[in-house]
């Protein structure tokens, strides 16, 4: 399975299939000869099950040559956004012709790399463009769920992600930023079994807010209200003042215990399997002062990690956000280790299980301090499949996908993707 962290970066140049040709036109990017394995034109359809008649949908993706574009529902092609001279150029006029209608199959006549499908209720989210020197299109400024000054902050909006390239399609729901609108994905391939990710249930946003309110502490602060209206439930990683004003010291003692357990002088080995990319390869780590150092890395990537909370950020920001001291260099052994470490810290299995990622999902979130947001997302989501934090695609050795992903590569252009939006409360 290609993870969310990896498939969003896939490009035609990065896969073994023939590179699709593009030519800039006034109406967008016209695709060159389709892949010979393509038996049909794939389609995407949005379904509105929110009970609200006013809903908006858009699909954007990376443009060959740099910048972003939006899917034109009339042509099924990716139109480059303007490349403006000034920052924060308002794209509302451009987007009038790029709003995706609901309950209609939209053909995809272009490949869409790093695609995001946005949906909102009541009113459209706002997109802007920044200058992109030398690019084929402007640099897209997307709405932010973490910035109270953002124009779309108090609008109920959400997104899912997919990449369609000459090798096939990879998609996933995501709760990494938060949950505003429950979204489900259904991938119907030209051959093979239909894949369905149910995601959060109808009313799931309100149910998640209630779960976190009942968890006590700062967890209730993840719910954002506009008056009495619930707008979204944010991931704690998106809260201002993380580790100082909210969740202060949440992971401090746990990280100290982990560092002590795997210390070089008298501790035990931390073993991390590097997975399918490096089958059968395991590296071993021990802590030396404020660094966790691994033996066995063979690809030249960094061999050590700073202790969360010691490199200018808080342990909570590093762990909830899977960044900072846990930042992974993608497609490297260091990146795989970072992902396994981050997932084990979020799931609080790193202290109890020295062989990762062998912990089973039954052990997740059973030890303190618990990541209540991630725990609740997986408890509420259909089949427990949800993407609650950036490294949630790390799968226990003996289990299947927990992150809510779909993929199809057998006949790369022969499939249909349905994106269903459900009522939040």
Buried (B, 14 or more C-beta within 10 A) or exposed (E): BBBBBBBBBBBBEEBEBBBBEBEBEEEBBBBEEBBEBBBEBBBBBBBBBBEEEEBBBBBBBBBBBBBBBBBBBEBBBBBBBBBBEEEEBEBEEBBEEBBBEBEEEBBBBBBBBBBBBBBBBEBBBBBBBBBBEEBBBBBBBBBBBBEEEBBBBBBBBBBBBBBBBBBBBBBBBBBBBBBBBBBBBBBBBBEEEEBBBBBBBBBBBBBBBBBBBEBEEBBBBBBBEEEEEBBBBBBBBBBEEBBEEBBEEBBBEBBEEBBEBBBEEEBEEBBBBBBEEBEEBEBBBBBEEBBBBBEBBEBEBBBBBBBBBBEEBBBBBBBBBBBBBBBBBBBBBBBBBBBBBBBBBBBBBBBEBBEBBBBEBEBBBEBEBBBBBBBBBBEBBBBEBBBBBBBBBBBBEEEEBBBBBBBBBEBBBBBBBBBBBBBBB
